[in-house]
């Protein structure tokens, strides 16, 4: 007998299609900013190498030196050109894949500017708080992450600079995005130290394959698709469609609907409820669980510090914490009282330990205010 896995939405994390589009636009902007930095460096190198040669014997010695240096400069220029081309190629592939996840919406939205999409997203009052979740997805998306046909190796030239740019585009300070990144690094380091080993995901962009925006959503959707007997991209697509209530042709919301539910800190909380939670989290990579916990910690901190005297924000935060506690307690109950149906109890216990570390951070945050 198998315990069933319920898939549902957590309203506090659910964003609409404009939110998804905004995440994609922000990641695109982040990569464009990185490519701009490389182009700027290339232009600077070219201007130095084009200095005029000096006449005479001493000038000849200098020119010989400049000739050798010129060969090196040409090689360096070729490397920078190659870097730009590879980064642009990655962006083209990533963009096409992510926009396709929006299904029929992509044609009408993709051509719009970032600010136009942002305005439409913020037209709904409840999205004023969720804009933070949108930025967080763009910040924690590993740029230049592995994709089919794209090797590891590329890194952002100035990750904090790029994050600062997209933070400002969302109307936040540069420090908001940087703090998201620092908190994620801090929490992941704590998880690593807890077990004495390094988890695979990296903020520098050398992590798991990405089919859609963010990290945890595709992994969680893939786990659901895997339960259907599928694997790879087919499992991710089927999992997202299942979370979205089924394929569009069958009256569901399709992949885009699944992404809307899984985005933000609710990537984990929105994917499972009721029975089967412990077994489900035991099947997920520790990195996906850890990043989901980071998002909840960050959102909790944002609501408490930036909207401290706002009753609506306080109620949202209470519902977020209630959903987190319900999810964690359900997993704990199943491991303690109903472990017969858990396929890998040790992995389920480790997932709960990560959630307990998140609980510790949430408690520390509460004491700060």
Secondary structure, 3 states (H helix, E strand, C coil): CCCCCECCCCCCCCCCHHHHHHHHHHHHHHHHHHHHHHHHHHHHHHHHHCCCCCCHHHHHHHHHHHHHHHHHHHHHHHHHHHHHHHHHHHHHHHHHHHHHCCHHHHHHHCCCCHHHHHHHHCCCCCHHHHHHHHHHHHHHCCCCCCECCECCCCCCCCHHHHHHHHHHHCCCCHHHHHHHHHHHHHHHHHHHHHHCCCCCCCCCCCCCCCCCCCCHHHHHHHHHHHHCCCCHHHHHHHHHHHHCCCCHHHCCCHHHHHHHHHCCCHHHHCCCECCCHHHHHHCCCHHHHHHHHHHHHHHHHHHHHHCCCCHHHHHHHHHHHHHHHHHHHHHHHHHHHCHHHCCCHHHHHHHHHHHHHHHHHHHHHHHHC
